[in-house]
Amino acid sequence: MYMKTNIKFILGLFSLSALLVTSCQEETYSLGDLTAPSNIVISAQVVGANTANPNGDGSGDVTISVTADNALNYKVGYNDVTDLTSPMTLTVLPTAGTTKKFTTLGLHTYRITVVAYGKGGTSTTATKEVTLISNFNPDPAIVTNITNNASKTWVVDKSVPGHFGVGPWSTTSSGPDWWAAAINEKVLCCNCFYTTTFTFTKSGANFSLQVTNPDGAFTKTGSLSTIPGIPASGAEGCYNYGGGTAAFSFVPTSSGLPTSVTSTQTSILLGGTTTYIGYGSLQKEYEIMVSTPTYMYLRVQGTETGNAWYIKLKPTP
């Protein structure tokens, strides 16, 4: 009996040792072939381009598609070749391609940059330049509503809920899904938000915006501000800023929101660096969601990646 127990014990130890040896054996992993994408071909067709109109039909639309060997997905970005130092944002390019609307008026050449991604994070970059013309005549009613065909001054309407809000910068969201201001919400911290005036002027075929800041500019600091002279650090608030005047233009919106949402599909595009509308930490293209003689509702991309900001304005008395 003792001998049998010993044999069982020894056999048990042997089995345990074999298990430990087996489980401790080094496993070998392989990432496989990490060949970077190659043979990238960018197709960029200017909409309406023909012999008579080599630079397109004036819509500013370009249909873009990409093929490559060993590519799993793509990202695409755009620059005007007159300012290749300007920030370029790469966005995912759908498998079926996309239609990009370039909204800067007149004849311009743009550089399309595509990054093709392969296995294991490998990538290859390719570029293509395209020249096109963008012409746009805004709805006369929008021009009249905003400028009174001469000059008209607006302020942020603190008397209504949602006069300031934020949501995702996405083609599937067209409202302040994340946060919306209550009535008078910024009075105590940042009353300059409500005392700054925005005067839109029409002079012949030209447009300008004058920003007047009696109590400073409502903005964030540092690189998040789109107006000069704001301190490099500090909380969101009112900062000393002398205002300014600069040209603007009405352009077809480039946000990509579908026509099924409430939008005029028209934007205000500010020129220069001295003007802004409402909040000084925004990009320069403000999509006009709603325009009436007594109400203007704007959507604009924030300087923080992924944010869409919403602003409601009313005319001054």
C-alpha positions as CSV (number, residue, x, y, z in Angstrom):
1,M,0.0,0.0,0.0
2,Y,2.8,2.4,0.9
3,M,4.6,1.5,-2.4
4,K,1.5,2.2,-4.4
5,T,1.0,5.6,-2.7
6,N,4.7,6.5,-3.4
7,I,4.4,5.5,-7.1
8,K,1.2,7.6,-7.4
9,F,3.0,10.6,-5.8
10,I,6.0,10.3,-8.1
11,L,3.8,10.0,-11.2
12,G,1.9,13.1,-10.0
13,L,5.1,15.1,-9.6
14,F,6.3,14.0,-13.1
15,S,3.0,15.0,-14.6
16,L,3.2,18.4,-12.8
17,S,6.7,19.0,-14.0
18,A,5.8,18.1,-17.6
19,L,2.9,20.6,-17.4
20,L,5.2,23.3,-16.0
21,V,7.8,22.7,-18.7
22,T,5.2,22.8,-21.4
23,S,3.5,26.0,-20.1
24,C,6.9,27.8,-19.8
25,Q,8.0,27.2,-23.3
26,E,8.5,30.5,-25.2
27,E,5.8,31.2,-27.7
28,T,6.8,32.7,-31.0
29,Y,4.7,35.4,-32.7
30,S,4.9,36.7,-36.2
31,L,3.5,39.9,-37.6
32,G,3.7,38.6,-41.1
33,D,4.5,40.6,-44.1
34,L,4.9,44.3,-43.2
35,T,5.2,45.6,-46.8
36,A,4.2,49.3,-46.9
37,P,1.5,50.4,-49.3
38,S,2.7,51.2,-52.8
39,N,1.5,52.3,-56.2
40,I,-0.9,54.9,-54.8
41,V,-3.1,56.4,-57.4
42,I,-5.2,59.5,-56.5
43,S,-8.1,60.2,-58.8
44,A,-9.4,63.8,-58.5
45,Q,-12.1,64.8,-60.9
46,V,-13.2,68.4,-60.9
47,V,-17.0,68.4,-61.3
48,G,-18.1,70.0,-64.5
49,A,-14.7,70.2,-66.1
50,N,-14.7,70.0,-69.9
51,T,-13.0,71.6,-72.8
52,A,-14.9,74.9,-72.4
53,N,-14.6,74.9,-68.6
54,P,-11.3,73.2,-67.7
55,N,-11.5,74.3,-64.1
56,G,-15.0,73.1,-63.5
57,D,-18.5,74.4,-63.3
58,G,-17.8,76.8,-60.4
59,S,-19.3,74.6,-57.7
60,G,-15.8,73.9,-56.2
61,D,-16.6,70.2,-56.0
62,V,-13.9,67.5,-56.6
63,T,-14.6,63.8,-56.5
64,I,-11.7,61.9,-55.0
65,S,-10.9,58.2,-54.8
66,V,-7.7,56.3,-54.1
67,T,-6.2,52.9,-55.0
68,A,-3.0,51.3,-53.7
69,D,-1.3,48.0,-53.3
70,N,-1.2,46.5,-49.7
71,A,-3.4,49.3,-48.3
72,L,-6.0,48.7,-45.5
73,N,-7.3,52.2,-45.2
74,Y,-6.6,55.9,-46.1
75,K,-6.7,59.4,-44.7
76,V,-6.9,62.5,-46.7
77,G,-6.1,66.2,-46.1
78,Y,-6.1,69.4,-48.2
79,N,-4.0,72.6,-48.6
80,D,-4.2,75.7,-50.8
81,V,-0.8,75.7,-52.4
82,T,-0.6,79.5,-51.7
83,D,-0.3,78.6,-48.0
84,L,1.1,75.2,-47.5
85,T,2.1,76.2,-43.9
86,S,-1.5,76.3,-42.8
87,P,-2.7,73.5,-40.6
88,M,-3.9,70.4,-42.5
89,T,-6.3,68.0,-40.8
90,L,-6.3,64.4,-42.0
91,T,-9.7,62.6,-42.1
92,V,-10.7,59.1,-42.9
93,L,-11.3,58.6,-46.6
94,P,-14.3,56.3,-47.2
95,T,-13.6,53.2,-49.3
96,A,-15.9,54.5,-52.0
97,G,-14.2,57.9,-52.1
98,T,-15.6,61.3,-51.3
99,T,-16.6,64.7,-52.8
100,K,-14.7,67.6,-51.4
101,K,-16.1,71.1,-51.8
102,F,-13.5,73.9,-51.9
103,T,-15.1,77.2,-51.0
104,T,-12.5,79.8,-51.5
105,L,-13.8,82.0,-54.2
106,G,-12.0,82.3,-57.5
107,L,-9.3,80.2,-59.2
108,H,-7.1,78.2,-56.8
109,T,-4.8,75.2,-56.9
110,Y,-5.1,72.8,-54.0
111,R,-2.8,70.0,-52.9
112,I,-4.5,66.7,-51.9
113,T,-2.5,64.6,-49.5
114,V,-3.3,61.0,-49.0
115,V,-1.8,58.7,-46.4
116,A,-2.3,54.9,-47.1
117,Y,-2.0,52.6,-44.1
118,G,-0.9,49.0,-44.3
119,K,-0.2,46.1,-41.9
120,G,1.5,46.8,-38.6
121,G,1.1,50.6,-38.9
122,T,3.1,50.9,-42.1
123,S,2.2,53.9,-44.2
124,T,3.0,55.7,-47.5
125,T,2.1,59.3,-48.4
126,A,1.2,60.6,-51.9
127,T,0.0,64.0,-53.1
128,K,-1.8,65.4,-56.1
129,E,-2.6,69.0,-57.1
130,V,-5.8,70.1,-58.7
131,T,-6.8,73.6,-60.0
132,L,-10.5,74.6,-60.0
133,I,-12.7,77.7,-59.8
134,S,-15.3,78.4,-57.1
135,N,-18.1,80.8,-57.9
136,F,-21.0,81.5,-55.5
137,N,-23.9,83.9,-55.4
138,P,-25.6,83.8,-52.0
139,D,-29.3,84.0,-51.6
140,P,-30.2,87.7,-51.6
141,A,-32.5,87.2,-48.7
142,I,-29.6,86.0,-46.5
143,V,-27.5,89.1,-47.5
144,T,-30.4,91.4,-46.7
145,N,-31.1,89.7,-43.4
146,I,-27.5,89.9,-42.2
147,T,-26.4,93.3,-43.6
148,N,-29.6,95.1,-44.3
149,N,-27.9,95.8,-47.7
150,A,-25.9,98.5,-46.0
151,S,-24.9,97.9,-42.4
152,K,-26.4,95.9,-39.5
153,T,-25.1,95.2,-36.0
154,W,-25.7,91.9,-34.1
155,V,-25.0,90.6,-30.5
156,V,-25.1,87.2,-28.9
157,D,-28.7,86.7,-27.6
158,K,-28.3,85.9,-23.9
159,S,-32.1,86.0,-23.4
160,V,-32.7,82.6,-25.1
161,P,-31.5,79.1,-24.0
162,G,-28.9,77.5,-26.2
163,H,-27.5,80.8,-27.3
164,F,-24.1,79.1,-27.0
165,G,-23.5,75.3,-27.2
166,V,-21.2,72.5,-28.3
167,G,-21.6,69.2,-29.9
168,P,-19.5,66.8,-32.1
169,W,-18.0,68.1,-35.3
170,S,-19.7,65.4,-37.4
171,T,-21.9,65.1,-40.4
172,T,-24.4,63.1,-38.3
173,S,-24.8,65.8,-35.6
174,S,-26.3,69.3,-36.3
175,G,-27.0,70.6,-32.8
176,P,-25.4,71.2,-29.4
177,D,-25.6,67.5,-28.2
178,W,-23.0,67.9,-25.4
179,W,-23.9,71.2,-23.8
180,A,-26.2,74.2,-24.3
181,A,-26.0,77.5,-22.3
182,A,-28.9,78.6,-20.1
183,I,-30.3,82.1,-20.3
184,N,-27.7,84.6,-19.1
185,E,-25.3,81.8,-18.3
186,K,-22.1,83.7,-19.0
187,V,-23.1,87.1,-17.4
188,L,-21.2,86.6,-14.2
189,C,-18.0,85.1,-15.6
190,C,-17.7,86.6,-19.0
191,N,-20.2,89.4,-19.7
192,C,-18.0,90.6,-22.6
193,F,-19.6,87.7,-24.5
194,Y,-22.8,89.7,-24.5
195,T,-21.5,93.3,-24.9
196,T,-19.3,92.7,-28.0
197,T,-21.0,93.8,-31.2
198,F,-20.6,92.4,-34.7
199,T,-21.4,94.9,-37.5
200,F,-21.8,93.4,-41.0
201,T,-21.5,95.8,-43.9
202,K,-22.3,95.5,-47.6
203,S,-20.6,97.9,-49.9
204,G,-21.3,97.1,-53.5
205,A,-20.1,93.6,-54.1
206,N,-17.8,93.7,-51.0
207,F,-18.5,92.7,-47.4
208,S,-16.8,93.5,-44.1
209,L,-17.2,92.7,-40.4
210,Q,-16.4,95.1,-37.6
211,V,-15.9,93.7,-34.1
212,T,-16.2,96.1,-31.2
213,N,-15.2,94.9,-27.7
214,P,-16.0,97.4,-25.0
215,D,-15.3,94.8,-22.3
216,G,-12.8,92.6,-24.0
217,A,-13.0,89.4,-26.1
218,F,-14.6,86.2,-24.8
219,T,-12.1,83.4,-25.7
220,K,-9.7,80.8,-24.6
221,T,-6.0,81.5,-24.4
222,G,-2.8,80.5,-26.3
223,S,-3.0,78.6,-29.6
224,L,-6.8,78.0,-29.1
225,S,-7.5,81.6,-29.8
226,T,-7.9,82.7,-33.4
227,I,-7.3,86.4,-32.6
228,P,-3.9,87.9,-31.9
229,G,-2.7,89.3,-28.6
230,I,-4.4,86.8,-26.3
231,P,-2.2,85.6,-23.4
232,A,-0.5,82.2,-23.8
233,S,-2.2,80.7,-20.7
234,G,-5.3,81.3,-18.5
235,A,-8.8,80.1,-18.2
236,E,-11.7,80.8,-20.5
237,G,-12.7,84.4,-20.0
238,C,-12.7,88.1,-21.2
239,Y,-9.3,89.3,-22.5
240,N,-8.2,92.7,-23.5
241,Y,-8.7,93.0,-27.3
242,G,-9.1,96.1,-29.3
243,G,-11.5,94.7,-31.9
244,G,-11.0,95.0,-35.6
245,T,-12.4,95.1,-39.1
246,A,-11.8,92.7,-41.9
247,A,-13.4,91.5,-45.1
248,F,-15.6,88.4,-45.3
249,S,-17.4,86.5,-48.0
250,F,-20.4,84.3,-48.4
251,V,-19.4,80.8,-49.5
252,P,-21.1,77.4,-49.9
253,T,-20.7,75.6,-46.7
254,S,-18.0,72.9,-46.5
255,S,-19.2,71.2,-43.3
256,G,-20.6,68.2,-45.2
257,L,-23.9,68.3,-43.3
258,P,-26.7,66.7,-45.4
259,T,-29.3,68.9,-47.1
260,S,-31.9,67.1,-44.9
261,V,-30.9,69.1,-41.8
262,T,-31.9,72.7,-41.2
263,S,-29.2,74.8,-42.8
264,T,-29.0,77.5,-45.5
265,Q,-25.9,75.6,-46.9
266,T,-24.2,79.0,-46.9
267,S,-21.4,80.1,-44.7
268,I,-19.7,83.4,-43.6
269,L,-15.9,83.1,-44.3
270,L,-13.9,85.6,-42.4
271,G,-10.7,87.0,-43.8
272,G,-7.6,88.1,-41.8
273,T,-7.0,87.5,-38.1
274,T,-8.6,90.5,-36.5
275,T,-12.3,89.4,-36.5
276,Y,-14.4,86.6,-35.1
277,I,-18.1,86.1,-34.2
278,G,-19.1,85.4,-30.6
279,Y,-16.3,83.3,-29.3
280,G,-12.6,83.9,-30.1
281,S,-11.6,80.2,-30.2
282,L,-13.2,79.2,-33.4
283,Q,-12.3,78.6,-37.0
284,K,-13.1,81.2,-39.7
285,E,-16.0,79.5,-41.5
286,Y,-19.4,80.0,-39.8
287,E,-22.3,77.9,-41.3
288,I,-25.5,79.9,-41.3
289,M,-28.0,77.3,-40.0
290,V,-30.9,79.8,-39.8
291,S,-31.2,83.4,-41.1
292,T,-34.1,85.8,-40.6
293,P,-34.2,89.5,-40.2
294,T,-34.3,89.1,-36.4
295,Y,-32.3,85.9,-35.8
296,M,-29.0,84.3,-36.9
297,Y,-28.0,80.8,-35.8
298,L,-24.4,79.8,-36.6
299,R,-22.4,76.6,-36.5
300,V,-18.6,76.6,-36.6
301,Q,-15.7,74.2,-35.9
302,G,-13.8,74.9,-32.7
303,T,-10.0,75.1,-32.5
304,E,-10.2,72.1,-30.2
305,T,-10.3,69.0,-32.4
306,G,-13.8,67.5,-32.8
307,N,-15.9,70.4,-31.4
308,A,-18.8,72.1,-33.2
309,W,-19.9,75.3,-31.6
310,Y,-23.4,76.9,-32.0
311,I,-24.2,80.6,-31.5
312,K,-27.5,82.5,-31.6
313,L,-27.4,86.2,-32.4
314,K,-30.0,89.0,-32.6
315,P,-29.8,92.5,-34.0
316,T,-29.1,95.4,-31.7
317,P,-32.0,97.7,-31.0
